[in-house]
Amino acid sequence: MKLTTSKRLFRNAQKYIPGGVNSPVRALNAVGGQPIFIDKAKGPYLYDADGNRFIDYCLSWGPMILGHAYKPVLDAVRKTLGKGTSFGIPTEIETQLAKTIATAVPSIDKVRLVSSGTEAVMTAVRLARGTTDRDIIVKFIGCYHGHVDHMLVSAGSGLATFGSPSSPGVPDDFAKNTLLLPYNDLDAAKELFKKQGKNIAAVIIEPIAGNMGTIPPAEGFLEGLRTLCSKNKSMLIFDEVITGFRFTFSGVQKMLKVQPDLTCMGKIIGGGFPVGAVGGPAAVMDNLSPDGTIYQAGTLSGNPVCVSAGLATLQALKAEKPYKKLGDSGRKLADGIDEILTAKSIPHTINRMGGMFTLFFNDEPVTDYDGAAACDTKMYAKYFQHMTANGIYVPPSQFEANFLSTTHTDRHIEQTLKAVRSFEPK
Ligand code: PMP
């Protein structure tokens, strides 16, 4: 496969953009690759600057659940564009998007729109701290909640540790208010609450983890966290930036039957544009300014072009009800990969939920960060390179999820499995 143009574009980009990319994983450092530069995309396909075509399972890290350049979304955006692009003054469609989210998600009465998942988390955390008048946030090792300071914290050893910054530039003083727990370990959470319960403002969690690869919650884990939070008057925040509207026309909270106090959303609700959201009960959400005292704002929050893309996406998902099809496609692909790699005796585990899955190169069950970290990342790099060379774009890191869109058909899945069949790692 020729990547001549992408190579040239990357060299140029490196002169003017740190690392040549505007978000680090795009540099493909984890898989030793040469970034492809995209020219355009349609349905399940990416087309790069050299004219190569790829079946895309990264889908812009999750938003493009209806496939790329989905016509009703493009039409909605064009219609809005014709009226102007930003006013900094309310528009009716902001209420329509907020109402659509609030109606679909049982724990949400009101929604504040922002411009990214990171901002949604920032807002939820400030709202939880301001509402409870407590400082400590509990997060789970391996969950990612955006690049905001108090969430960029990694663990030391031990069950519950005080966090230490996982990036230079995050002050220790910030990190010390973030406590870490292992995912799926309810006993560790109970221990921590025994000691710190009355100081904990909120527990934040990806209800299905996606950022250490796909890891579903163990039975009773989220329910246990709900009980701990309720007993201690701490808030439970579900970060549904990945899971929101992915498995059902709601948050995954509806499927898992656990109600958080606050929910963060992003990705799908923006239909490929920068939109994030935080939602919850009216009594809590009204603590935000202007009615409340907890400050939050944004020049481009609720931007009409972005909101119209999100609204068109949610309207299509509501009308088309594609969730069974997405789950069926996910199962066919994941089962197919599993069968091929088993026949080749390549150690692996696949965790899947609907149209989202991760192929871990580790034959033990992967239920937390330690399990994910034990994977053979060199094998994953070989897999990524083999798949890319065969026109299949999978996530460029072992610790990410594959996503299916409504435009991935049996034909695309068969083409993908064909590429997996010829994978012969040395
Ligand atoms: N939370 C989760 C669960 C995410 O997956 C992400 C992004 N991958 C974020 C928050 C941050 O969102 P954004 O990149 O839009 O700031």
Boltz pocket constraint, residues with backbone or C-beta under 6 A from the ligand:
constraints:
  - pocket:
      binder: B
      contacts: [[A, 61], [A, 115], [A, 116], [A, 117], [A, 118], [A, 119], [A, 121], [A, 144], [A, 145], [A, 146], [A, 147], [A, 206], [A, 210], [A, 211], [A, 239], [A, 240], [A, 241], [A, 242], [A, 266], [A, 267], [A, 276]]
      max_distance: 6.0
